[in-house]
């Protein structure tokens, strides 16, 4: 009897304890209260304001999702060119987004049209902004070839609207990406009712929208004006989000605005081009995949399309498209985007059509011994410039920073409405272990101790000492522009230069319509000066993913 009573008592205690545990856990709902202090959040009385219902990152216009993972970067197969600049190494890439297609002439013309409207070239103050953004259409000319039809029509004629833009330098591609970020986020704010409808069409040249300006100092957005002019009358440009004075503007913590559009890193581009998501082969994992598609050949093996070319490339001497008819690849120069099947990520033309700029500074090696996670060489860290009153400095029409490139072209490196950027200094780097200076392009491959000419003593001339501080002994051409726009070009006439590699050359990936199929391998890498352009290099944009590695935080199942 006592045994039964004790057992019943123990069961009762267990049930009560379980109920208390469950009810306690149910009561601890941290959606509206702090896990740290228990204080209420998002209340009218006060407390920390944040967005507990923030959605998963939206896919930006033109982008597709690329789930990250590990892969073998570099070429595992034969290297008949003997470049030895893409030795295989294992890397891991975080999830990101990439343009479905290359940036087209139509997309770039929208950019030029916006510049022309906001910064009219007829105004001498803004003429160089437009001139610096226009692609070089003369890249089509050939001393012994007639290509004037492309020179005159390729960029602007509607017949080429959906063809990849070319004649764009790496610098211009970066500026396009920055512009795209601001236009996408400006539209998001308008659609959410944060800014007034069509405010983006009715701004003055010095009042353009900048994402970073809005996030860091929203009262300075649109030139610091609370209103814009419509038909001679002033109306609000920044609508209040709510009556709550603590929630007037969207902040980064609201999760509404998109991260930056940018050029993909070399490692991201190669990973995306391989399209490994659709295959589960050990050889593929170890880097044995030769093309963005499955197989070892450039022609389709599928029954319905057998024999069709899978990319636009040069098939042989004097053969840019094949014999007219069924065996032709459909293009002699570039082809319209989406002319060929996408890879397993849904990306088009990751081999052929045009080669593409990536973000990295070129080096003959990838230093995987130092880093094998989101590898990238090219970091130059900056910070917002602050004035004596402690406010961020906004670029105005009178303070646009122009950069004279080595080829004499003048480009605007920032636009009115943006925050002026300056290099980080010792205030940010002091006693840090992860970085020690602003410019890290030469890290572990460019400090003077890494050069074989390094010496701590001797009677070398000043120029020789300066040369010894550079890892790569490349030409140092200089171009200066005076106040009237005339250029003073100073060519480096030294006979001791040994390479074209320096901090102003960037990697480009993928084969083009001018290349043989050898260059279609995503592992292949070449370089070109960042301020020059060709008729076979284009680009596409990428965007980092914030939050979970995969969509909805779930691992995809086949």
Phi, psi and omega in degrees: 000311178300324180298317181295321179296316179297318179297316179297320179296318179296318178296319179298315180298319181296317180296316180297316181297318179296318179297317178297320181296315181294315181294326178295316180294323179295325182287340181268068177265109187270015179293324183241010177220160185279132173289339182275316187241343185085354180295150175288145178238158179061028179264156180292334181286340182146204182091165182292134180258125176208172185254097182286346183254023180302130183278167173299150182306129177287152176276119184293163179305131176084354189260158169232154183278134177241108178286130184285173180171192180260151178199168177266110178274137180107173186262120179269333183279187185301153180235076185295338178281347180055039175285323181052039180246011180218049178299139184295139174207150184270131182229158174238135182242133172287156178299147181203182177239151178217149178303135179298324180229172171294154175298128186265169176300322180296317179297318182288327178294328175298320177298312180295322180295320178298316179298318182295324180286317185277322180237076187302129180298341178291339176274120184301332180293335186243000185304320185288337178296311180292314181300323182287342181265341184290130177298157179275100182285348180283357179296342181283343185289145179224135184304325182239035178214151179257104182232022185297334179297324176284322179304319185271337191238336194301319183286317193252339183289136182298339178296336180253016186302319184261023174264151181295137178290140176228179184075015182254126178283168176299319180299316179294324178297320178296317181294323176298317180298318178298316178299317182298320178303311184292323181290321179295314181290328177297320178291322178300314180296323179293316181293333178273358179080014180281318174248158183286155184299132177066018177300329183293341180268349191237037180256154173278169184300326181269010185236027182289152183281138175228129181301312182293325176295317180297319183286326184269326181208077187300334180290346178263001178293149183055044175077011180080011179266142176280351185215165177233164183269129175228113179059036179085355179248152180265135177223162184295139175256332177246096181289146178289139182284326178200176178282347180288119185293345179272000187224050183280325186234153174289136177241171181300326182290347178283344177067025184266320185277151182281148167296175185291140160287142183201173172284143176291151172289164179301317182294320176298314183298314182296318179298314181294322181295323181294328178058050186287351186297334184269359185235150178229046182259139179298320181296324178293315180301325181274010173094021183270003180280127189268326185230169175297338176261168180278135179118172185251011185231161182267356177252149182290140175255002180289151186298317185282336184236023186303129179094346179288142177290144183262359180202166179259108181208171179279121186270346179175179179300123181069015183233095182258357180204355182094178178288135181305135181124210187295333184271358181284150180271002174089004181204144171252318170263225176289164177242158175300140181299151182068023177283342181234165182294146177282166173278187187290347174270353183087020180263134181262146172058042173280000170219130180083185184069276170227146168290166188224138174295142167237173191285336194288144164287137184283135167221149182294346180231157170252118188279071181288343178292332179271322182211133176233023181231116182052051185300136178198129173249119180151008182293123169232102187279134178231173177217166179290135175285135182244135179275180185294343179268004179083012180257154178291146179272123180261135178291131178248176180299335181268355184236023177296133179265117178259146180239125176269114183283169184296336179270005177094351180288138182253124181234150175272123182268355170206161183237156178305138183102341179273161177275131178294133181253142176229155179297149174293154182234193184297338178298329179264336187259348186299125178062016174282148178256344184266336171202153186235353180207171183288310186266114183246019182295330182264006188302128181061015179197053181170348174292156190295340179285343179275351180270145181288349178269005185294135177208138181265357180209169179129175183251035181295152177292164183299320181293323180290324177294319179296319178297324184291346180277351181255134181295320184248121185276075185256161178299146181240073177287148179227140178228131179235142177246130178274183185295337180269357179095356178288143185257135173253103183265122180243103182278142176281112183261012181297142178264007184257005180286141187237354184203162173260358182281128173205194183280000179250016174249138185240154179283141166232148190235159174084148175283169180228182178295343178267353190255150171286168188295345177304325185275358178285343178297123181302340181284340183294144182219137177225174181222159182204148179303137186292341182255013177242165184219165181219178177270008181228006176245124173239209179194165168220160184261161175228168177212135178291152175259135175253142179098218188295155180293319180243162181295139183063010178069016182247146177281125182294142178245142177277000000 
